[in-house]
Amino acid sequence: MIRRLLASAALVVAALPSWAGTGVFGSYLAIDPDGPGAAAATWYGATQPGPATLTAFNGVNLGTFVLGSTATIAGGELLSWKNGTGNVTGGVLHWRVDSGTFQDLTINFTANSTFVDRAGNTFSNTGDQRWAALASTSTNFLAGVAAGAHTLQVYFTAFTNEGNRDSGSVTAPFSANFTVTSAVPEPGSAALLLAGMGLIAFRRRQWR
Ligand SMILES: [Ca+2]
């Protein structure tokens, strides 16, 4: 009987919720407007846990790019917290151009607290973690993108032993605007160029 009671008590204890806790509290990404070219990447804030010292990615205009050129997602950073038996096991930056399926870029672990984040904030709570090692910094988000107006949308996920923890979401991503212009000359300017070349050829014949 006593053994039975003890077994029941053990079951009750096992069924009680643990005091685990996990979450994300910050996210950033960097855009390099010419990929491996000379221009530097710019960091933007998605969820900024400190003063908003970085330009917000959501709603920003990333500028105009020539069709077929390269612009990369050059950096990503995710800040997570954990308590008790909670554990964060990985990070991802999801991205897409316009609508369609999000693609994943892994963000690997960088540091336990105490650390300084991308925006210069110091975090020292036990369990705070910084994920800032983007698995690939050469993802060209202009690849296959036609001339016109577009959006680059992102959100972040920390994988935990309690399920996914998001910054932004698949239904409410952070969204920036950009424009792609055609590299082919306009029909009008092409005709003008041909006319100019014809004039030069005509004058050369006259000089002979
Ligand atoms: Ca560059």
Boltz pocket constraint, residues with backbone or C-beta under 6 A from the ligand:
constraints:
  - pocket:
      binder: B
      contacts: [[A, 32], [A, 33], [A, 34], [A, 35], [A, 36], [A, 37], [A, 38], [A, 39], [A, 40], [A, 41]]
      max_distance: 6.0
